[in-house]
Amino acid sequence: MRGLFYVMAALAVIGLAFWAYQENYKTQAAIKDVRNLHVQIGGAHERLGMLRAEWAYLNRPDRLTDLADLNFDRLGLLPLMPEAFGAVDQVIYPLPPIAPITNPIELSADDLAALENDL
């Protein structure tokens, strides 16, 4: 009986060791994937910073003014001036649509009197 117990314990230890070995490799693979994702995220942040810098460079007011003057005949663009912009309180926002009334409830004076008596 004691021998069977030793064999079963040894098999359990071998099984747990095999399971731990597989989990170790799965964990290492997951860590490697996370590192690759961090590298990709870093590259994306670097590209985004470069695109933002290029956008800021292309949207310089003096450059846009020169382009508006140069293409006035074709596009009819006016030069950018502070007076051309409005204030937020000048914006007319559309009113929200009013939903149609469905299933109306008709009340009579008798119904109102009954409601008042109940309260």
C-alpha positions in Angstrom: 0.0 0.0 0.0 2.8 2.3 0.9 4.5 1.6 -2.5 1.3 2.6 -4.4 1.2 5.8 -2.4 4.8 6.6 -3.4 4.1 5.9 -7.1 1.0 8.0 -7.1 2.8 10.9 -5.3 5.7 10.6 -7.8 3.2 10.7 -10.7 1.5 13.7 -9.2 4.8 15.5 -8.8 5.8 14.7 -12.5 2.4 15.9 -13.7 2.6 19.1 -11.7 6.2 19.7 -13.0 5.0 19.2 -16.6 2.1 21.6 -16.0 4.4 24.2 -14.4 6.8 23.8 -17.3 4.1 24.5 -19.9 2.8 27.5 -17.9 6.3 28.9 -17.7 6.6 28.8 -21.5 3.1 30.3 -22.0 4.0 33.1 -19.6 7.3 33.8 -21.4 5.4 33.9 -24.7 2.9 36.3 -23.3 5.6 38.6 -21.9 7.3 38.5 -25.3 4.0 39.6 -26.9 3.6 42.4 -24.4 7.1 43.6 -25.1 6.4 43.6 -28.9 3.2 45.5 -28.3 5.1 48.1 -26.2 7.6 48.5 -29.1 4.7 49.0 -31.5 3.0 51.5 -29.2 6.3 53.4 -28.9 6.7 53.6 -32.7 3.1 54.7 -33.1 3.6 57.5 -30.5 6.8 58.6 -32.4 4.9 58.7 -35.7 2.0 60.6 -34.1 4.4 63.2 -32.7 6.0 63.5 -36.2 2.6 63.9 -37.8 1.6 66.6 -35.3 4.8 68.5 -35.9 4.2 68.4 -39.7 0.6 69.5 -39.2 1.7 72.4 -37.1 4.3 73.3 -39.7 1.9 73.2 -42.6 -0.8 75.2 -40.7 1.5 78.2 -39.9 -0.6 81.4 -40.3 1.9 83.1 -42.6 2.0 80.1 -44.9 -1.8 79.9 -45.0 -2.1 83.6 -45.7 0.4 83.3 -48.6 -1.5 80.3 -50.0 -4.8 82.2 -49.7 -3.3 85.2 -51.6 -1.7 83.0 -54.2 -4.9 81.0 -55.0 -7.4 83.9 -54.6 -8.3 83.8 -58.3 -9.1 80.1 -58.3 -10.6 79.5 -54.9 -11.8 82.9 -53.8 -10.3 82.5 -50.3 -10.0 85.5 -48.1 -7.1 86.1 -45.9 -7.4 84.9 -42.3 -8.3 87.7 -39.9 -9.5 87.6 -36.3 -12.7 89.4 -37.3 -13.7 86.5 -39.6 -14.3 84.3 -36.6 -17.5 84.5 -34.5 -18.2 84.0 -30.8 -19.8 80.9 -29.4 -22.9 82.8 -28.4 -23.5 83.7 -32.0 -24.0 80.1 -33.1 -27.6 79.1 -33.6 -28.1 75.6 -32.5 -31.0 73.6 -33.9 -33.8 72.9 -31.5 -34.3 69.2 -30.6 -37.2 67.6 -32.5 -40.4 67.3 -30.5 -41.6 63.7 -30.5 -45.2 63.2 -31.5 -47.7 62.4 -28.8 -48.7 58.8 -28.9 -51.3 57.2 -26.7 -52.8 60.4 -25.3 -54.7 60.2 -22.1 -57.9 62.3 -22.0 -58.9 63.8 -18.6 -62.2 65.3 -17.7 -63.1 67.5 -14.8 -64.6 64.5 -13.0 -61.2 62.7 -13.2 -59.4 65.7 -11.9 -61.8 66.0 -8.9 -61.3 62.3 -8.2 -57.6 62.7 -8.3 -57.7 65.6 -5.9 -59.9 63.7 -3.5 -57.5 60.8 -3.5 -54.6 63.0 -2.6 
